[in-house]
Amino acid sequence: MFNAPKIVLKWSSGDEDRLGPFVEQCLREGVKFVGVVGPGCARIEDLIDEHVVGDGSDDKRFILTSSHPDETLEEAIAFAKMLTQEYEGDVEVVEL
């Protein structure tokens, strides 16, 4: 269970099979933003986007995403905290 509407995903496992369940949990729990940091984070952001969109038939499935190559975890958290308006809220770090 996530405790915040914004997630910074610290990607380190390399196990892409874990992304689908993670994204579905984010959607169920109303997560509005996922920022990814770590090796290959741009690719992981793309995979998250693809999973969210799926076949495109459900326009209610949406999560704002970003990737932070060459940035620290702290920089990715600071970026997430800057998001306001409909993306207002706390930030939680999740590691996969």
Order of alpha helices (4+ residues) and beta strands (2+ residues): beta-alpha-beta-alpha-beta-alpha-beta
